[in-house]
Amino acid sequence: MVPIKAVVLAAGVSSRMGEFKPLLPIEGKPMLEIVLTKVLSFPFKAVLAVVGYKADELREAIHVQDDRFNWIINEHFLVGLSSSIKATIDSFHNESSGILVFLGDQPLLKTSTIDQILKVIIEKGLAQSKSIVQPTFNGTPGHPVFISAPMIPYLKTINGDQGAKPIFKYADQHIYLPIDDEGTIIDVDTKQDYQKIVNHSK
């Protein structure tokens, strides 16, 4: 078991997509289920899926049989990405674990990428230092993003739809990890994005 919690963000309304992204099928399975299955294949201390819009529908469609898994309900999902991260932090009690933040609409993410990120965190002993680890593909930063335990209090200050990026400046080290995985930067915002992912998965 690694002393890190995995957080999968899937609370948005999919406004640009026009359809509810987490339940869009890829090879017969909901997109969010594909992401969760990959994340749960690693020995995280806990795996949390943050949902808001159509939360009940999601929980009825996706059943996870794993004691480490929990749904987090973000009642303020219309505020944007920051509200989902805050909802996660609010669920922690005297938390001493870092978190690895995934996006629920990145089903092409390779499991080897998660493995490489975890190895860097563990080998460099980053969990208890003020650290950020972020994969890059061809120079473009992507997800999942590791936020160490000492950085978590800063997350209470974020706002809007830009996620955790504003707190990165407080880190003593921000490691950009070049990885040959386009899945770190491909998410589903439009129907064209979705079709690209479906074609890629065949």
N, CA, C and O of each residue as an XYZ file, in Angstrom:
808
protein
N       0.843     -1.200      0.000
C       0.000      0.000      0.000
C       0.878      1.251      0.000
O       1.771      1.383      0.838
N       0.631      2.152     -0.923
C       1.391      3.400     -0.952
C       0.601      4.466     -0.187
O      -0.621      4.542     -0.312
N       1.306      5.301      0.615
C       0.613      6.285      1.458
C       0.142      7.502      0.666
O       0.476      8.640      0.995
N      -0.623      7.248     -0.364
C      -1.122      8.296     -1.252
C      -2.592      8.000     -1.548
O      -2.972      6.846     -1.747
N      -3.411      9.045     -1.575
C      -4.798      8.882     -1.975
C      -4.955      9.301     -3.438
O      -4.416     10.324     -3.861
N      -5.687      8.511     -4.194
C      -5.982      8.858     -5.583
C      -7.336      9.551     -5.622
O      -8.309      9.079     -5.034
N      -7.383     10.673     -6.321
C      -8.617     11.454     -6.433
C      -8.978     11.572     -7.914
O      -8.180     12.065     -8.712
N     -10.171     11.124     -8.278
C     -10.620     11.176     -9.669
C     -11.749     12.204     -9.763
O     -12.802     12.045     -9.146
N     -11.511     13.259    -10.545
C     -12.471     14.363    -10.642
C     -13.476     14.126    -11.766
O     -13.098     13.983    -12.929
N     -14.769     14.086    -11.405
C     -15.815     13.815    -12.410
C     -17.139     14.468    -12.018
O     -18.201     13.853    -12.119
N     -17.063     15.725    -11.569
C     -18.266     16.377    -11.047
C     -18.918     17.357    -12.009
O     -20.011     17.853    -11.733
N     -18.269     17.647    -13.135
C     -18.750     18.707    -14.021
C     -20.010     18.361    -14.801
O     -20.476     17.222    -14.788
N     -20.552     19.375    -15.484
C     -21.812     19.204    -16.214
C     -21.608     18.862    -17.684
O     -22.580     18.686    -18.418
N     -20.343     18.767    -18.124
C     -20.039     18.415    -19.526
C     -20.692     19.390    -20.500
O     -21.234     18.974    -21.525
N     -20.643     20.692    -20.184
C     -21.359     21.692    -20.974
C     -20.866     21.784    -22.413
O     -21.669     21.915    -23.337
N     -19.550     21.715    -22.610
C     -19.018     21.812    -23.975
C     -19.313     20.553    -24.791
O     -19.472     20.599    -26.010
N     -19.381     19.427    -24.076
C     -19.597     18.149    -24.748
C     -21.036     18.000    -25.249
O     -21.281     17.462    -26.329
N     -21.974     18.487    -24.446
C     -23.377     18.342    -24.826
C     -23.977     17.031    -24.380
O     -25.196     16.861    -24.425
N     -23.141     16.096    -23.949
C     -23.582     14.820    -23.383
C     -22.811     14.594    -22.095
O     -21.745     15.174    -21.890
N     -23.354     13.748    -21.227
C     -22.727     13.524    -19.914
C     -21.499     12.627    -20.066
O     -21.619     11.423    -20.293
N     -20.318     13.234    -19.937
C     -19.065     12.549    -20.256
C     -18.794     11.264    -19.468
O     -18.432     10.251    -20.066
N     -18.959     11.281    -18.149
C     -18.551     10.086    -17.389
C     -19.236      8.792    -17.821
O     -18.682      7.707    -17.648
N     -20.447      8.906    -18.388
C     -21.182      7.702    -18.782
C     -21.062      7.386    -20.272
O     -21.640      6.403    -20.736
N     -20.331      8.193    -21.024
C     -20.140      7.893    -22.445
C     -19.420      6.548    -22.584
O     -18.420      6.314    -21.905
N     -19.916      5.663    -23.457
C     -19.310      4.329    -23.561
C     -18.023      4.306    -24.379
O     -17.902      4.946    -25.423
N     -17.075      3.547    -23.861
C     -15.848      3.243    -24.593
C     -15.647      1.739    -24.469
O     -15.439      1.211    -23.377
N     -15.713      1.072    -25.597
C     -15.656     -0.402    -25.615
C     -16.672     -1.003    -24.653
O     -16.390     -1.981    -23.961
N     -17.866     -0.397    -24.621
C     -18.967     -0.952    -23.847
C     -18.996     -0.597    -22.369
O     -19.880     -1.047    -21.639
N     -18.037      0.208    -21.921
C     -18.004      0.577    -20.506
C     -18.034      2.095    -20.361
O     -17.511      2.805    -21.220
N     -18.646      2.611    -19.272
C     -18.642      4.053    -19.056
C     -17.207      4.577    -18.916
O     -16.348      3.931    -18.316
N     -16.976      5.748    -19.476
C     -15.632      6.332    -19.448
C     -15.052      6.397    -18.029
O     -13.897      6.033    -17.808
N     -15.855      6.859    -17.078
C     -15.360      6.983    -15.709
C     -14.973      5.626    -15.130
O     -13.999      5.526    -14.383
N     -15.723      4.587    -15.465
C     -15.403      3.245    -14.965
C     -14.037      2.784    -15.473
O     -13.285      2.132    -14.748
N     -13.723      3.125    -16.714
C     -12.420      2.747    -17.282
C     -11.297      3.416    -16.508
O     -10.288      2.788    -16.187
N     -11.482      4.701    -16.211
C     -10.458      5.430    -15.451
C     -10.319      4.839    -14.045
O      -9.206      4.609    -13.572
N     -11.444      4.597    -13.384
C     -11.407      4.059    -12.015
C     -10.757      2.688    -11.971
O     -10.009      2.389    -11.040
N     -11.028      1.853    -12.959
C     -10.436      0.516    -12.992
C      -8.912      0.601    -13.066
O      -8.211     -0.156    -12.395
N      -8.408      1.517    -13.877
C      -6.951      1.697    -13.970
C      -6.372      2.170    -12.643
O      -5.353      1.656    -12.181
N      -7.024      3.142    -12.040
C      -6.519      3.704    -10.777
C      -6.550      2.654     -9.663
O      -5.607      2.542     -8.880
N      -7.634      1.895     -9.600
C      -7.781      0.890     -8.538
C      -6.834     -0.296     -8.692
O      -6.688     -1.097     -7.770
N      -6.191     -0.411     -9.851
C      -5.232     -1.504    -10.040
C      -3.921     -1.235     -9.310
O      -3.045     -2.099     -9.266
N      -3.783     -0.030     -8.731
C      -2.592      0.328     -7.966
C      -2.913      0.349     -6.480
O      -4.057      0.591     -6.097
N      -1.896      0.095     -5.624
C      -2.155     -0.021     -4.181
C      -2.249      1.312     -3.448
O      -1.526      1.547     -2.480
N      -3.143      2.185     -3.913
C      -3.344      3.453     -3.229
C      -4.003      3.212     -1.875
O      -4.738      2.243     -1.689
N      -3.728      4.102     -0.947
C      -4.329      4.027      0.377
C      -5.847      4.137      0.276
O      -6.582      3.459      0.993
N      -6.300      4.999     -0.621
C      -7.726      5.184     -0.861
C      -7.907      5.724     -2.271
O      -7.009      6.359     -2.825
N      -9.075      5.465     -2.844
C      -9.419      5.997     -4.162
C     -10.770      6.698     -4.027
O     -11.761      6.088     -3.625
N     -10.793      7.978     -4.368
C     -11.992      8.795     -4.204
C     -12.440      9.327     -5.553
O     -11.637      9.894     -6.295
N     -13.708      9.152     -5.876
C     -14.266      9.718     -7.106
C     -15.171     10.878     -6.709
O     -16.146     10.698     -5.979
N     -14.840     12.060     -7.194
C     -15.620     13.247     -6.847
C     -16.671     13.484     -7.927
O     -16.342     13.732     -9.087
N     -17.923     13.404     -7.533
C     -19.035     13.572     -8.474
C     -19.965     14.673     -7.971
O     -19.990     14.987     -6.781
N     -20.731     15.256     -8.897
C     -21.668     16.312     -8.530
C     -22.890     16.260     -9.410
O     -23.954     15.816     -8.979
N     -22.747     16.713    -10.649
C     -23.843     16.672    -11.620
C     -24.207     15.211    -11.907
O     -23.339     14.394    -12.213
N     -25.481     14.902    -11.805
C     -25.989     13.548    -12.027
C     -25.261     12.503    -11.164
O     -24.984     11.391    -11.615
N     -24.964     12.880     -9.933
C     -24.215     11.992     -9.036
C     -24.930     10.665     -8.802
O     -24.301      9.607     -8.810
N     -26.253     10.721     -8.592
C     -27.006      9.491     -8.329
C     -26.981      8.559     -9.536
O     -26.856      7.342     -9.400
N     -27.101      9.156    -10.718
C     -27.085      8.361    -11.943
C     -25.737      7.654    -12.117
O     -25.673      6.502    -12.545
N     -24.682      8.361    -11.781
C     -23.341      7.787    -11.892
C     -23.158      6.621    -10.927
O     -22.639      5.565    -11.291
N     -23.596      6.837     -9.693
C     -23.397      5.790     -8.679
C     -24.247      4.554     -8.952
O     -23.901      3.448     -8.536
N     -25.354      4.749     -9.649
C     -26.185      3.602    -10.021
C     -25.569      2.829    -11.186
O     -25.724      1.612    -11.289
N     -24.872      3.550    -12.056
C     -24.315      2.922    -13.263
C     -22.972      2.242    -13.024
O     -22.624      1.275    -13.701
N     -22.223      2.758    -12.054
C     -20.858      2.244    -11.825
C     -20.777      1.660    -10.422
O     -20.970      2.368     -9.433
N     -20.496      0.386    -10.345
C     -20.384     -0.296     -9.054
C     -18.945     -0.742     -8.841
O     -18.385     -1.493     -9.640
N     -18.365     -0.270     -7.761
C     -16.970     -0.593     -7.459
C     -16.918     -1.458     -6.207
O     -17.363     -1.054     -5.133
N     -16.369     -2.646     -6.366
C     -16.224     -3.562     -5.231
C     -14.789     -3.484     -4.698
O     -13.951     -4.329     -5.012
N     -14.531     -2.479     -3.906
C     -13.190     -2.304     -3.348
C     -13.323     -1.460     -2.080
O     -13.881     -0.363     -2.108
N     -12.803     -1.986     -0.969
C     -12.944     -1.303      0.318
C     -12.240      0.047      0.355
O     -12.537      0.886      1.205
N     -11.306      0.254     -0.570
C     -10.558      1.521     -0.577
C     -11.324      2.643     -1.277
O     -10.927      3.806     -1.218
N     -12.422      2.286     -1.939
C     -13.116      3.249     -2.800
C     -14.269      3.961     -2.097
O     -15.020      3.358     -1.331
N     -14.387      5.257     -2.376
C     -15.522      6.028     -1.873
C     -15.923      7.092     -2.888
O     -15.082      7.651     -3.592
N     -17.226      7.361     -2.947
C     -17.729      8.487     -3.720
C     -17.688      9.725     -2.838
O     -18.038      9.657     -1.659
N     -17.267     10.853     -3.392
C     -17.340     12.138     -2.701
C     -18.331     12.997     -3.480
O     -18.186     13.175     -4.689
N     -19.341     13.530     -2.785
C     -20.350     14.353     -3.451
C     -19.968     15.832     -3.327
O     -19.840     16.365     -2.225
N     -19.791     16.472     -4.470
C     -19.500     17.904     -4.503
C     -20.798     18.650     -4.810
O     -21.261     18.677     -5.951
N     -21.366     19.246     -3.783
C     -22.639     19.965     -3.946
C     -22.454     21.281     -4.706
O     -23.426     21.852     -5.202
N     -21.218     21.759     -4.798
C     -20.948     23.074     -5.395
C     -20.238     22.930     -6.745
O     -19.398     23.755     -7.105
N     -20.585     21.881     -7.482
C     -19.855     21.568     -8.714
C     -19.922     22.672     -9.767
O     -19.045     22.757    -10.627
N     -20.958     23.525     -9.712
C     -21.079     24.594    -10.701
C     -19.988     25.652    -10.547
O     -19.750     26.439    -11.463
N     -19.328     25.671     -9.396
C     -18.241     26.639     -9.150
C     -17.023     26.308    -10.013
O     -16.253     27.198    -10.373
N     -16.851     25.029    -10.342
C     -15.712     24.620    -11.161
C     -14.823     23.607    -10.470
O     -15.152     23.084     -9.405
N     -13.685     23.343    -11.101
C     -12.765     22.291    -10.671
C     -12.310     22.463     -9.221
O     -12.163     21.482     -8.492
N     -12.091     23.703     -8.811
C     -11.598     23.958     -7.452
C     -12.545     23.398     -6.399
O     -12.105     22.926     -5.351
N     -13.856     23.450     -6.682
C     -14.835     22.975     -5.693
C     -14.717     21.471     -5.474
O     -14.961     20.984     -4.370
N     -14.345     20.735     -6.516
C     -14.178     19.280     -6.380
C     -12.944     18.952     -5.543
O     -12.960     18.029     -4.728
N     -11.882     19.716     -5.755
C     -10.671     19.492     -4.963
C     -10.934     19.838     -3.503
O     -10.484     19.130     -2.602
N     -11.657     20.917     -3.271
C     -11.988     21.300     -1.898
C     -12.896     20.263     -1.233
O     -12.752     19.978     -0.044
N     -13.827     19.701     -2.001
C     -14.720     18.670     -1.447
C     -13.907     17.466     -0.988
O     -14.222     16.835      0.021
N     -12.864     17.159     -1.740
C     -11.985     16.053     -1.358
C     -11.266     16.362     -0.063
O     -11.232     15.541      0.853
N     -10.688     17.556      0.007
C      -9.933     17.954      1.196
C     -10.834     17.977      2.428
O     -10.412     17.597      3.520
N     -12.070     18.423      2.249
C     -13.013     18.464      3.370
C     -13.312     17.075      3.921
O     -13.720     16.934      5.074
N     -13.108     16.050      3.097
C     -13.384     14.681      3.548
C     -12.215     14.087      4.337
O     -12.348     13.029      4.953
N     -11.057     14.784      4.314
C      -9.874     14.281      5.019
C      -9.961     14.646      6.499
O     -10.510     15.684      6.867
N      -9.415     13.784      7.324
C      -9.356     14.060      8.763
C      -7.917     13.829      9.218
O      -7.419     12.704      9.210
N      -7.251     14.935      9.621
C      -5.845     14.851     10.033
C      -5.029     14.090      8.992
O      -4.271     13.174      9.308
N      -5.211     14.501      7.748
C      -4.615     13.758      6.639
C      -3.110     13.983      6.530
O      -2.637     15.119      6.563
N      -2.369     12.892      6.400
C      -0.915     12.985      6.255
C      -0.460     12.369      4.942
O       0.731     12.132      4.736
N      -1.409     12.111      4.062
C      -1.073     11.505      2.778
C      -1.074     12.561      1.672
O      -1.828     13.533      1.713
N      -0.217     12.341      0.694
C      -0.300     13.151     -0.506
C      -1.447     12.641     -1.358
O      -2.015     11.585     -1.081
N      -1.791     13.402     -2.407
C      -2.851     12.961     -3.304
C      -2.360     12.974     -4.752
O      -1.537     13.805     -5.138
N      -2.877     12.045     -5.533
C      -2.598     12.005     -6.963
C      -3.933     12.283     -7.648
O      -4.875     11.498     -7.541
N      -4.000     13.417     -8.357
C      -5.260     13.901     -8.907
C      -5.406     13.494    -10.374
O      -4.601     13.876    -11.223
N      -6.446     12.716    -10.650
C      -6.766     12.241    -11.994
C      -7.989     12.973    -12.521
O      -8.801     13.481    -11.747
N      -8.116     13.025    -13.848
C      -9.326     13.549    -14.479
C     -10.169     12.377    -14.957
O      -9.650     11.434    -15.553
N     -11.461     12.438    -14.696
C     -12.346     11.330    -15.057
C     -12.593     11.189    -16.544
O     -13.204     10.214    -16.983
N     -12.116     12.168    -17.341
C     -12.319     12.085    -18.792
C     -11.005     11.873    -19.541
O     -10.827     12.364    -20.656
N     -10.079     11.128    -18.906
C      -8.820     10.775    -19.567
C      -8.646      9.248    -19.595
O      -7.743      8.710    -18.955
N      -9.512      8.562    -20.337
C      -9.477      7.098    -20.346
C      -8.295      6.488    -21.087
O      -8.042      5.290    -20.956
N      -7.559      7.291    -21.870
C      -6.408      6.750    -22.605
C      -5.135      6.732    -21.767
O      -4.112      6.207    -22.207
N      -5.187      7.296    -20.572
C      -4.019      7.297    -19.695
C      -3.483      5.878    -19.514
O      -4.241      4.954    -19.218
N      -2.182      5.713    -19.691
C      -1.573      4.387    -19.559
C      -1.288      4.063    -18.094
O      -0.920      4.939    -17.311
N      -1.462      2.800    -17.739
C      -1.123      2.393    -16.371
C       0.381      2.538    -16.127
O       0.800      2.771    -14.994
N       1.188      2.404    -17.168
C       2.639      2.559    -17.017
C       2.997      3.983    -16.581
O       4.006      4.194    -15.908
N       2.171      4.951    -16.964
C       2.395      6.342    -16.550
C       2.193      6.486    -15.049
O       2.997      7.121    -14.366
N       1.118      5.896    -14.541
C       0.866      5.934    -13.090
C       2.028      5.291    -12.352
O       2.485      5.793    -11.325
N       2.496      4.180    -12.886
C       3.609      3.457    -12.279
C       4.863      4.328    -12.209
O       5.541      4.372    -11.182
N       5.163      5.016    -13.305
C       6.361      5.871    -13.343
C       6.266      7.027    -12.347
O       7.249      7.367    -11.689
N       5.095      7.620    -12.243
C       4.911      8.730    -11.303
C       5.089      8.249     -9.863
O       5.762      8.903     -9.065
N       4.490      7.113     -9.537
C       4.612      6.573     -8.179
C       6.055      6.236     -7.841
O       6.501      6.466     -6.717
N       6.788      5.693     -8.807
C       8.195      5.358     -8.566
C       9.007      6.602     -8.227
O       9.843      6.567     -7.324
N       8.772      7.695     -8.939
C       9.481      8.946     -8.671
C       9.141      9.457     -7.273
O      10.029      9.873     -6.529
N       7.870      9.426     -6.921
C       7.436      9.902     -5.601
C       8.104      9.092     -4.490
O       8.614      9.652     -3.520
N       8.094      7.775     -4.644
C       8.628      6.888     -3.605
C      10.152      6.949     -3.551
O      10.731      7.071     -2.472
N      10.806      6.863     -4.717
C      12.271      6.850     -4.751
C      12.879      8.156     -4.259
O      13.935      8.153     -3.627
N      12.217      9.270     -4.546
C      12.731     10.576     -4.122
C      12.189     11.000     -2.750
O      12.560     12.052     -2.228
N      11.309     10.174     -2.172
C      10.756     10.477     -0.851
C       9.998     11.798     -0.810
O      10.205     12.606      0.095
N       9.126     12.020     -1.783
C       8.475     13.318     -1.941
C       7.201     13.499     -1.120
O       6.689     14.613     -1.009
N       6.692     12.425     -0.549
C       5.375     12.492      0.088
C       5.297     13.517      1.213
O       4.239     14.103      1.441
N       6.414     13.741      1.926
C       6.383     14.639      3.080
C       7.139     15.944      2.844
O       7.358     16.705      3.786
N       7.541     16.214      1.598
C       8.156     17.501      1.271
C       7.165     18.306      0.431
O       6.201     17.746     -0.091
N       7.389     19.594      0.299
C       6.462     20.437     -0.466
C       6.735     20.235     -1.955
O       7.521     20.953     -2.572
N       6.054     19.228     -2.506
C       6.371     18.798     -3.867
C       5.144     18.665     -4.755
O       4.044     18.343     -4.306
N       5.381     18.925     -6.037
C       4.407     18.669     -7.094
C       5.104     17.808     -8.138
O       6.244     18.086     -8.509
N       4.431     16.765     -8.613
C       4.963     15.960     -9.719
C       3.906     15.944    -10.811
O       2.736     15.653    -10.561
N       4.338     16.263    -12.029
C       3.388     16.385    -13.128
C       3.989     15.778    -14.397
O       5.104     16.130    -14.783
N       3.254     14.862    -15.053
C       3.760     14.290    -16.298
C       3.657     15.304    -17.436
O       2.775     16.163    -17.443
N       4.566     15.190    -18.388
C       4.474     16.029    -19.586
C       4.555     15.135    -20.821
O       5.217     14.097    -20.819
N       3.862     15.569    -21.875
C       3.932     14.885    -23.165
C       4.324     15.919    -24.206
O       3.594     16.882    -24.444
N       5.485     15.714    -24.826
C       6.016     16.687    -25.793
C       6.035     18.102    -25.223
O       5.743     19.074    -25.921
N       6.383     18.197    -23.940
C       6.517     19.497    -23.290
C       5.248     20.067    -22.701
O       5.289     21.105    -22.040
N       4.102     19.404    -22.928
C       2.826     19.895    -22.400
C       2.491     19.200    -21.079
O       2.392     17.973    -21.047
N       2.315     19.953    -19.990
C       1.977     19.338    -18.702
C       0.583     18.704    -18.747
O      -0.332     19.229    -19.382
N       0.443     17.573    -18.066
C      -0.843     16.881    -18.062
C      -1.213     16.357    -16.692
O      -0.787     16.895    -15.670
N      -2.004     15.308    -16.680
C      -2.468     14.641    -15.452
C      -2.154     13.158    -15.542
O      -1.995     12.620    -16.638
N      -2.063     12.486    -14.380
C      -2.394     12.934    -13.028
C      -1.291     13.783    -12.403
O      -0.120     13.671    -12.764
N      -1.687     14.629    -11.463
C      -0.760     15.517    -10.769
C      -0.649     15.084     -9.312
O      -1.654     14.897     -8.626
N       0.597     14.930     -8.851
C       0.823     14.584     -7.443
C       0.988     15.861     -6.629
O       1.754     16.754     -6.989
N       0.249     15.926     -5.520
C       0.347     17.039     -4.577
C       0.690     16.446     -3.216
O      -0.096     15.683     -2.654
N       1.846     16.790     -2.691
C       2.310     16.175     -1.441
C       1.518     16.668     -0.240
O       0.834     17.688     -0.311
N       1.619     15.932      0.864
C       0.840     16.247      2.071
C       1.044     17.683      2.563
O       0.057     18.336      2.903
N       2.291     18.212      2.619
C       2.460     19.585      3.107
C       1.854     20.648      2.192
O       1.700     21.801      2.597
N       1.508     20.265      0.957
C       0.898     21.220      0.030
C      -0.623     21.276      0.157
O      -1.254     22.218     -0.323
N      -1.208     20.276      0.798
C      -2.670     20.163      0.841
C      -3.362     21.364      1.497
O      -4.409     21.786      1.004
N      -2.819     21.944      2.600
C      -3.494     23.115      3.180
C      -3.664     24.275      2.196
O      -4.626     25.036      2.302
N      -2.749     24.416      1.250
C      -2.854     25.493      0.262
C      -4.080     25.320     -0.648
O      -4.594     26.287     -1.210
N      -4.535     24.060     -0.778
C      -5.664     23.798     -1.669
C      -6.952     24.473     -1.197
O      -7.881     24.662     -1.982
N      -7.005     24.831      0.074
C      -8.201     25.492      0.604
C      -8.347     26.917      0.059
O      -9.396     27.542      0.215
N      -7.279     27.428     -0.585
C      -7.300     28.814     -1.060
C      -7.698     28.939     -2.530
O      -7.863     30.055     -3.023
N      -7.857     27.816     -3.245
C      -8.109     27.898     -4.687
C      -9.570     28.221     -4.981
O     -10.457     27.959     -4.168
N      -9.800     28.790     -6.152
C     -11.154     29.172     -6.556
C     -11.355     28.941     -8.050
O     -10.395     28.794     -8.806
N     -12.638     28.912     -8.464
C     -12.949     28.856     -9.887
C     -12.675     27.517    -10.538
O     -12.727     26.469     -9.894
N     -12.381     27.571    -11.834
C     -12.289     26.345    -12.624
C     -10.866     25.998    -13.036
O     -10.670     25.203    -13.956
N      -9.859     26.582    -12.367
C      -8.490     26.313    -12.781
C      -7.784     25.246    -11.947
O      -6.594     24.992    -12.137
N      -8.502     24.635    -11.042
C      -7.905     23.535    -10.298
C      -6.803     23.978     -9.355
O      -6.851     25.067     -8.783
N      -5.797     23.102     -9.200
C      -4.758     23.312     -8.194
C      -3.591     24.166     -8.675
O      -2.691     24.472     -7.893
N      -3.591     24.555     -9.940
C      -2.437     25.253    -10.520
C      -1.942     26.453     -9.697
O      -0.731     26.637     -9.581
N      -2.831     27.273     -9.124
C      -2.355     28.444     -8.376
C      -1.467     28.117     -7.179
O      -0.711     28.981     -6.734
N      -1.532     26.908     -6.648
C      -0.710     26.593     -5.465
C       0.671     26.050     -5.837
O       1.529     25.889     -4.970
N       0.884     25.771     -7.111
C       2.165     25.178     -7.510
C       3.350     26.061     -7.120
O       4.442     25.556     -6.859
N       3.136     27.372     -7.079
C       4.234     28.303     -6.763
C       4.745     28.143     -5.338
O       5.842     28.601     -5.021
N       3.966     27.500     -4.477
C       4.379     27.312     -3.084
C       5.245     26.064     -2.884
O       5.774     25.842     -1.795
N       5.387     25.264     -3.917
C       6.161     24.021     -3.799
C       7.664     24.311     -3.785
O       8.137     25.204     -4.487
N       8.396     23.561     -2.992
C       9.858     23.653     -3.004
C      10.414     23.008     -4.261
O      11.465     23.409     -4.762
N       9.710     22.014     -4.766
C      10.123     21.406     -6.034
C       8.904     20.980     -6.846
O       7.981     20.345     -6.336
N       8.929     21.347     -8.118
C       7.879     20.979     -9.065
C       8.571     20.166    -10.153
O       9.271     20.706    -11.010
N       8.359     18.873    -10.097
C       9.034     17.966    -11.026
C       8.143     17.704    -12.235
O       7.028     17.197    -12.113
N       8.663     18.064    -13.400
C       7.986     17.738    -14.655
C       8.589     16.439    -15.170
O       9.795     16.351    -15.401
N       7.740     15.433    -15.349
C       8.208     14.100    -15.708
C       7.836     13.789    -17.161
O       6.679     13.485    -17.449
N       8.818     13.864    -18.087
C       8.507     13.560    -19.489
C       8.115     12.094    -19.656
O       8.873     11.201    -19.280
N       6.941     11.847    -20.214
C       6.427     10.490    -20.383
C       5.820     10.353    -21.776
O       5.120     11.247    -22.253
N       6.093      9.246    -22.406
C       5.563      9.003    -23.752
C       4.134      8.459    -23.645
O       3.879      7.280    -23.888
N       3.218      9.346    -23.276
C       1.824      8.946    -23.094
C       0.928     10.141    -23.411
O       0.738     11.029    -22.580
N       0.384     10.146    -24.621
C      -0.493     11.244    -25.021
C      -1.753     11.276    -24.179
O      -2.430     12.301    -24.100
N      -2.071     10.140    -23.540
C      -3.252     10.066    -22.682
C      -3.194     10.986    -21.484
O      -4.215     11.225    -20.839
N      -2.001     11.514    -21.166
C      -1.873     12.454    -20.040
C      -2.432     13.826    -20.378
O      -2.733     14.615    -19.482
N      -2.577     14.119    -21.696
C      -3.044     15.454    -22.088
C      -4.340     15.418    -22.904
O      -4.907     16.466    -23.212
N      -4.814     14.207    -23.256
C      -6.059     14.111    -24.029
C      -7.239     13.915    -23.077
O      -7.342     12.897    -22.392
N      -8.121     14.907    -23.050
C      -9.363     14.726    -22.299
C     -10.532     14.962    -23.260
O     -10.339     15.354    -24.411
N     -11.728     14.719    -22.770
C     -12.913     14.782    -23.631
C     -13.690     16.057    -23.340
O     -14.404     16.143    -22.341
N     -13.549     17.047    -24.216
C     -14.302     18.289    -24.073
C     -15.348     18.449    -25.170
O     -16.346     19.146    -24.986
N     -15.119     17.802    -26.309
C     -16.033     17.937    -27.447
C     -16.357     16.563    -28.019
O     -15.728     15.568    -27.661
N     -17.346     16.518    -28.913
C     -17.698     15.253    -29.555
C     -16.559     14.745    -30.426
O     -16.392     13.538    -30.601
N     -15.773     15.676    -30.973
C     -14.601     15.282    -31.767
C     -13.560     14.593    -30.882
O     -12.942     13.607    -31.284
N     -13.374     15.132    -29.662
C     -12.447     14.509    -28.703
C     -12.902     13.083    -28.392
O     -12.099     12.150    -28.366
N     -14.193     12.939    -28.160
C     -14.745     11.626    -27.812
C     -14.538     10.636    -28.960
O     -14.155      9.488    -28.738
N     -14.791     11.086    -30.173
C     -14.624     10.198    -31.324
C     -13.161      9.787    -31.481
O     -12.865      8.651    -31.850
N     -12.263     10.705    -31.202
C     -10.828     10.407    -31.282
C     -10.451      9.318    -30.287
O      -9.674      8.416    -30.599
N     -11.010      9.416    -29.092
C     -10.718      8.425    -28.054
C     -11.320      7.075    -28.408
O     -10.680      6.039    -28.225
N     -12.548      7.083    -28.913
C     -13.191      5.827    -29.327
C     -12.369      5.151    -30.425
O     -12.147      3.941    -30.379
N     -11.923      5.921    -31.401
C     -11.113      5.363    -32.496
C      -9.783      4.848    -31.979
O      -9.288      3.820    -32.441
N      -9.208      5.550    -31.030
C      -7.912      5.171    -30.465
C      -8.017      3.870    -29.658
O      -7.065      3.096    -29.565
N      -9.202      3.658    -29.080
C      -9.399      2.489    -28.207
C      -9.661      1.212    -28.990
O      -9.572      0.122    -28.424
N      -9.984      1.316    -30.280
C     -10.337      0.134    -31.074
C      -9.121     -0.724    -31.356
O      -9.235     -1.759    -32.013
